[in-house]
Amino acid sequence: MNKLRNLLFEPCISDVSYDFLEQSKLYSYQAKEYSERLHAVMSSEYFMRNISQHSYEMGFCEEFELLNTQELAPLAEALHQLNQLRISQRNYKSDEHISLQELSHFLQLSYSITQHYDPAMLIPPRRNIPSGGGLYPIDVYLINQHIEKLPIGIFLYDIFSFKLKLIHKFSSAEDLNQNLNKSLFTHQKNDIAYAHASAFIILGAELERSCFKYLNRGIRWAMIEAGEITQAMYLASASLELASCAIGGFDDESMARLIGYKHPSQVTLLALSLGKGI
Ligand SMILES: Cc1cc2nc3c(=O)[nH]c(=O)nc-3n(C[C@H](O)[C@H](O)[C@H](O)COP(=O)(O)O)c2cc1C
């Protein structure tokens, strides 16, 4: 693979790691076989029973009862309630969509700066999620489908200015529809009501941002961070009564073209659908 030189950092990701990233990609020609495999697992009583009961088998060992807290302090109680409400919601209202205000709250709650830069300290501004070395390799993109007051298009969420920066405007809803089908297989999969989602979030990693310091190990940190942001987005959705669902099945190359990645070190780690739940 042709490795373009990162203008900021020396390329530090090994060929073997690039091979792994390549192997983990999903291409449209594999999508049918891939979804058949998922379907085979999910429709098997044997697999589902074992999956639902699996845990690490310790054998005989000493056990200690954990204490059920009777009363939680208000903030802990709020988190407890959000945890109870967190759920992957795949069906969305077709006639009601999230507003720009709700989207702004969602982004503020799920991924934002919580402590501003102190030039004397030479440390990056703190965010609501932890990051290996404070390098924050994840870029958050939004694909707007139905949010009013925003064009139908792809945006980069600029966490510093709290603005959405338009990367690409689709010429029509049909144009968006075709692109979503190529990148998210929306016509081929029926796991999520894609057409009714107000928007999609794409978590893209710039791996060099992490790997220039941590070498190949930085790939792990980027993946972990995408998980953190995903969880924060789920909790933000629960708190705002919005509905969201992680989407792991997407065509990596189509998605990369759609968003306009410039380096092979930019990879999509996860997508999420967002809408008003039914
Ligand atoms: C990495 C990841 C990928 C996922 N991909 C999909 C997906 O492609 N389609 C889908 O319907 N759900 C997807 N999910 C949601 C899971 O199916 C869901 O979290 C799991 O079934 C547990 O349900 P819950 O989130 O409602 O507790 C994904 C979740 C994660 C964390």
The ligand as a Gaussian input file, in Angstrom:
#p B3LYP/6-31G(d) Opt

LIG

0 1
 C      -18.682000      -2.589000      17.764000
 C      -20.181000      -2.735000      17.665000
 C      -20.751000      -2.970000      16.429000
 C      -22.129000      -3.109000      16.312000
 N      -22.676000      -3.269000      15.071000
 C      -24.019000      -3.359000      14.948000
 C      -24.610000      -3.440000      13.648000
 O      -23.931000      -3.419000      12.617000
 N      -25.954000      -3.554000      13.576000
 C      -26.742000      -3.574000      14.693000
 O      -27.951000      -3.664000      14.555000
 N      -26.208000      -3.457000      15.940000
 C      -24.872000      -3.339000      16.087000
 N      -24.313000      -3.191000      17.343000
 C      -25.179000      -3.154000      18.530000
 C      -25.103000      -4.480000      19.283000
 O      -25.803000      -5.448000      18.561000
 C      -25.710000      -4.273000      20.674000
 O      -24.912000      -3.382000      21.397000
 C      -25.820000      -5.584000      21.454000
 O      -26.726000      -6.455000      20.823000
 C      -26.285000      -5.351000      22.883000
 O      -27.527000      -4.675000      22.882000
 P      -27.730000      -3.275000      23.620000
 O      -26.731000      -2.288000      23.069000
 O      -29.144000      -2.850000      23.307000
 O      -27.508000      -3.514000      25.068000
 C      -22.947000      -3.043000      17.472000
 C      -22.363000      -2.796000      18.708000
 C      -20.998000      -2.628000      18.812000
 C      -20.407000      -2.305000      20.160000

